[in-house]
Structures are given as structure tokens and as C-alpha cells.
Amino acid sequence: MSKRDYYDILGVTRSSDGAEIKTAYRKLAIKYHPDKNPDDKAAEDKFKEAAEAYEILSNPEKRQRYDQFGHSGNSASGFGGGNMNMDDIFSQFGDIFGGGSPFEGFFGGGRSSRGNGRRVQKGTNLRIKVKLTLEEIAKGVEKKIKVNKQVACETCDGTGAKDKSSYHTCSTCQGSGSVRRVTNTILGQMQTTSTCPTCNGQGVEITAKCTVCKGDGLVRGEETISINIPAGVSEGMQLSMSGKGNAAPHGGIPGDLIILVEEVVHESLKRDGINVIYDLYINFADAALGTSIEVPTIDGKAKIKIDPGTQAGKILRLKGKGVPEVNSYHKGDQLVYVNIWTPKAVSAEERSLLEKLKTSVNFKPQPGKSEKSFFERIKEYFE
């Protein structure tokens, strides 16, 4: 069966603005709300239908797609496929009815109250920097860090009360954190729900505060936290540890610990993504005659072969000697850039030898037989 037009559902026109659409939806939401129409399947279907129409028409981008393509224009939306969920609907209503529980001002919360209404606070997040060497980044590491943060007061066990007799269930709301009032309106008898003024939504009363934490239930403390950092992380990357931030008042939910990765500069290796670069400097004789030489890597020393006649700018690759990708088995390579070191001063004997070499046929540049340029070699390497 084809769907009804969203504008018809809300009783508005295609030229209606956002305020008119919101007002129309508010009226329908009140009229067909399940708490006002218990066990009425027809009313529940109209309630869902109105919610779907409002979800599309209240969003400028979705409304434009609907105007242009009809119902198919928002087929990827969370609504419109018969998959409506009451919790999904209620979560959309903060801007309609104002407040965390969208229908609490009309029906005492109903299905949207989600529990007893007691306010649970969450602690604030903490941010720290962790410095890592290239070796630690390549292999992954476990770091033990001392973090200064808010922790539950040991004197009062985080309650904020001086003793057990000073901490008890709120007599006004009976621990629910909210109070309800029934009023008669033209729509019938309605309930209004609001935060308990006695306990401020906590559900408990404190008659005498803890002398250490002054009733907050929190004090400054230090905790040693073990952080497992995976291999392959990079500068500026953020890791998160749930529940390792500041504690929350009165046994609430702790915040999170955000770890910012900072790379320590290596003395001889440079990182380029998952690859590692090393600048190798050899003398003219070794370049001409060839040699074997040790170069540093993340895992220690590695011996490489320099072929006779090696030109400046040649790139040698050590496969698998780079950094792994995060949460992957793939590893980069180490690229060795060959540089020919030219002495700035020579002795009289060295000068004499070089003067003789200048006239040798093998030491003269040969047109048409020159090596490829440095940039051409890099392009070939990556191709």
C-alpha cells in the first residue's frame, strides 16, 4: 500500500515554514500519544505516521529530497520503512517539547521516561599526551601513566555525606529524582513531571556533608593507568579509554581518558606514513667500487650491498622494515636514499690523484649514457 503524502499527514501545505510544521506536529503528537490512547493500535499508527512525516519535513535536506523524489528520496533514512521504534521517535522531540524527556510535561514521561527519572551525572573527560619512540610505535607498547584526576572520596565512599545516617532516600520523590502533578485540561487529565526540587534529581538527600569533600563526593587523587597502545599509531592520533576520566559525583558514570599520541624524533630515521626513510652517505670510492655497509633500522642494524657504479639519489628498499598499519598485518618498507659525500678539503696527495682521475675516460660524463634523474627513479619505484 502506498504511503500518504507527508504534507497531508501533518495538515500543512508545501509552502509551510518550519514553525508551521512544528506546530502541526505538536498537535498531532498530543492527540495520538500512546499514553493518552492506551491499547489503541490505530492511534499508535497515526502517532508513528506523524513522527515520520515530521522527521522528513523538519530537515531541510530531507524535505528537499522528498519534494523532488517523493518517498523514495529518503529511503535510506531511519524512518519510512515500517521500522519505526518508539524510542527513536521520542529521541527526536527535544526541540518540540523542550527537555530530556519529550513528553514529560504532558504525560508524565510514559514510555519515554526510560527508568525512574533519577538524574545520573557523568564525570568530565581527561586529556593526556603520551610520547612514543619510533621503536614503540612500530611494535606497540604498554605504558603505565600516573594521572591526576578527580576520584571518589574514600572518607564518605563517594556519597558526599558525613555518615550513613546523613544519606538517605529523598522523602519528596521517594528516590525517583522527579515529582509528578496531575492537572485537568481540555484534553483530559494530564500529568506533568519535573525535577525534584529537594534532591535536584539525585534521588537522595544529604543532611550533613562530608568534611573532606564538602558534600561533592569527589577529591583530587592519582591513579596509575595501564595503556595498551597498538602498533602503527601516528602523531596527533587520539585513543580513548572509557571510564578512566574524572569520577562523577554521587556514584555517577566516570568520564573518559583521551590519549593524544606524540612522536619522538628519531636520531637517524624519518617516518613517512608506514615507510621509514634513511639518508645514507657514502664516499666516492665506495660508490665507484661498491661495498657492503650497515645501516640502522627499527629492529637494529642491517647490512646492505652497494653495487659498483652506484649513483647519487639511488633508492634501496628493505622490505618489511617499516611501520605496520594500525590493526593490520601490512607493514611498510625502509627506503635508503644513497648520497655521495664530497670532501670540502683534500690533501696535496689526494689532489694529485684526483687530477689524474679527471683525465681518465671512465671519469668523464658520457652523453646519452647518463643515469636517470632522481625524480625519475622515485617515480619508477612507486610505480
N, C-alpha and C positions, 0 to 999 in steps of 0.2 A: 504494500500500500504506500502510495506517495505521501511525502511529508507536507504538512501545511506550511504556508508562507509565514516566515518569521514575523513579518510586519503585521500580518493578520492575527497571529497568536497574541501579540502584545497590544493590538488595537491601536497601532500608530501608522503613520504614512512614511513613505520613503524619504520625505523631506524633513522628518522629525529630527531634532538635535538630540545630543546625548542626555540632556536633562529631562526631556520628554520621555525618552526611552526608559530612563531610570525610574521616573515616577510611575509609569505604566507597569513596569515590572514589580515595583514595590507593592502596588495594589493587588496584583495577581498572587504574589508570594504570600501576602497576608491572607487572602481569600482561600487559597488552596493548600496552605501549610498543613502537613500531616498531623501536627499537634492540635490543630483546630478541626481536623476532619479524620479522627481515628478510624482505622479499618475501612477507609473509603478509597478503593482502588482507583476509581475514576478521578477523584480529587488529586490523588498522588500522581497519576499520569499527567494531569494538567499542570501540576507543580513542576514536574520534570520538564515538560514541554516548554513552559515559560522560562525555566532556567537555561535551557539550551538556546532558546531564541535570544535571551539577554546576553549570554556568553559570546554569541557571534556579533550581535548588533552593537554591543558596547565597546567592541575592539575595532578601531578604525581600519586596521589592515584586514581583519577577517570580514568586516562589513563590506569593504570594497570588493573582496573576492566573491562574497555572496551576491552582491549586486550584479557582478559581471558574469559569474558562472553558476549561480544558484547553489543548491545544496552540495553539489559535487566540488565546489570551490574550497570547501573546508573539510573534506573527507578525512584528512589526516588529523583533524582536531580530536581532542579527548572527548568531545561531545558528538552527538548526532548519529551514533551508530547503534543505539539501543543499549549502550553500555553505561548509562547514567548511574552514578553512585551518590547516595545522599551526602556522604562526607565530602565528595567532590563539589557538590552543589553548595553546601554550607560554607566551604572554604572560599567561595567566590564573593560572599556577601559582606565583607568588612566595609566596603565603600557604600553599601546600601543602608545598613542598619547601624554602622559605627560601633566598633568594639570587637573583641576577640571572639565572642560567641554571637554570631549574627542575629539570632532570633531571641536572645535572652531578654531583650526589652519588651517582647511581645508575648512569648510563650514559656518563659522560664527556662529556656535552653532546649527542652525536648531532646531530640536525638543529637542536636549539635553541641550539647553541654560537654560531652566527652569526659565523663568522670564526675567527681563530686564538686568540681569548680575550684578546688583549692589551688591557690597560686604557687607554682613551683618556680623558683628563680634559678638562673644559670650563672655560674661564675664567668668571669671575663677570660678571654684568651691571652696567652703569653707568647711573645716572640723572642727567639734567641738566635744567635749566629753560631754556626759550627764551622771551624776552619779544618779543611781536609787537604792532605798532600795528594799528589798525583798517584802515588802508590796506593793510598787508601781508597781513592776514587776508583781505581782500576780493579781492585779486589773486593771492595765493600768492607765495612768496618763496624764494629760495635763501640760506641762512645758512651762513657759514663759522665754525665754532666750534673753539676750541682746547680740547682735552680732555686732562686729566692722568690717566694711567692706567698700567697695567702693560703693558710691551711686551717683546718677545723681546730678550734680552741680545745686543748686537752682538759682544761680545768672544768669546763661545762659540757664537754663532749659535743661541742658544736651547737648546742641548743640556745646559747645566749642567756640561760637562766642561772641564777645564783646557786640553786639546788633543785632537786626533783620536785619539791613542794611548790616551787615558784614557776613551774612549767606545766601547764595543763590544757586540755581541750577548751577551745573558746566556748564560753557559755552562750554567746549570742547566736552563732551559726552552727554550733554543735560539731565543729571541725570541718565543715564543708567549704569554708572560705567565702561563702556567699549567702546573702539573705534574699528572701522572696516576699513579694507582696501581691495580693490578689485585688484587682480592681474591676469594677463593672464599666464596660464601654458599649458603644452602639453595636460592636461586633460580638458582644457577649462577654463572659467573664474571662479576664486575661491575667496572666501572671507577669510580673516584672522581676528581674533578677539583677542584683548589684553586688559589688564587692563589700564584704563585711567591714563596717567602719571600726569595729572593736579590734580585730586582729589584722586588718589590712590585707585580707585574703590568705593569710598564712594558716588559718585553722587552729591556731594555738595562741594562748595568752601567756605573757611573761609578767609576773607581778613584781619580781625583784631581779635585776640584771646581774650578770656575772661581773665580778670586779676586775677580771683580767681583760676580757674582750669588750666590756661595756655594753653587752647585750647583742653584739653583732654575730657572735658565734665564730668569728674569724680572728686570727692573729698572723703576724708575719713569721714565716718559717723557711726552712731549707730542706729540699728533697733531692736526693741523688737519683737521677733518672737514667736508665739504660736505653740508648737509642740505637737501633739497628738500621744502618744506612746502606741501601743496596748499591751494588757496583754500577758505575756509569752515570752517576748524578753529575750535574754541571753547575757552574757559577750562577747564582741567582735562583736556583730551583728551590721550591718550598715543599717541605714534608710536614705532615700533620699527625699528631698523636692525640687521639680522642681521650678526654677526661684527665689530661695531665696538666691542665692550666690551673688558674686560681680556683680554690674551693668556693662553693656558693653558700650563702647564709642559710642557717637552719636546715642543713642536710639536703640542700638543693643539688642540682646537677653541676659537676665541675666543668670549667671551660676547657679549651683545647690548647695544646702546646704546638706552636708553629715554629718549625726549624728552617732557617734560611742557610743555604749552603754557600760557603765562601772558599774558593780555591786558593791554595798557597802556591805562589810562583815557583816552579822547579828551576834548579840552577842551570840545567843544560837542555831540558826537553821542553817543547812547546806543544800545547794541545790544540788541535783543530778538529772540533767535533769528536768523532770516535777515533780519528787518526792522531798520531804523535809525530812531531817533526824534530829532527836533529840536524843542525848545521855542522857538517864535517869539514875541517880544514886540513888539507894535505899539501906537502911541498911539491915543487915542480918535478923533482926527480922521481918521487913515488908515483905521480900521475903519469909520467912518461914510461917508467919501467914496470909499474904495477907493484902491488904489495898486499899484505894482509894486515888488518888493523882492528882493534877492539873499539866498540862504541857503546855508550851507556844505553840501557833500555829500562823500562819499568821493572823488569824482572831481574836486572843485574847487567853484567857485561855480555856482549855478543860479538863474535869475530866475523868480519865481513871481508870479502875479496875485492880489491881494486884492480881492474884489468889494465894491462899496459895501454897507454894512449887514452886514458880516461880524460874527458874534457870537463872544464868547469861548468857547473849547472846540471850535471847528470844526476838523476834521481834513482836511488837504490831503494828497494822495498823489502822490509822484513815483515812477512805475512803473519798476521795474528798477534803482533806485538803492540797493538794499540789498546784502546779502551773499549770495554763492552757497551752495547746499548742497554739502557735501563730495562730490567725484566726481560732480557733476551739473551740467547746464546751467541748472537753475532758479535764479533769483535773487529775493531779496526786494525790498521797496519801502522808500522813505524816507517816514515819516509825519511831517508837520509839524503840531504842535499849536499852534493860534493862542491867544495870551494877550493880553488888553487891559491895557496898563500904565497904572496910575493914579498921577498925581503926588502926592507926600506934602505938598508945599508949593506954593502958587501966588502970583503977584504980585497987586497990587491991580487992575490992568487985567484980568488973567486971571479974577480972581474976579468982576469986574463982568460980563464976557462970559458966564461960566458961570451967573450968577444970571439973566441974561436968557434963556439957553437952557432953564433949568429950567421956565419958564412956557410954552415952546413946545409945541404939540400933539404934534409928532413926537418929542419927548424924554420924553414920558410913557409909562410902560408901558401896553400895551393888553391888557386881559383877553381871553383866548381867542385872541390872536394872538401869544402868546409863542413863542420858539424852543423846539425840543425840548431836553431836558436833555442834558448832556454824555455821560452813560452811555447814553442812547437813541441818540445819534449814533454812539458806538463800536459798539454792537450792530448798528446798520444797516450800518456799514462792513464788518464782518466777515461779515455775512450776505450 
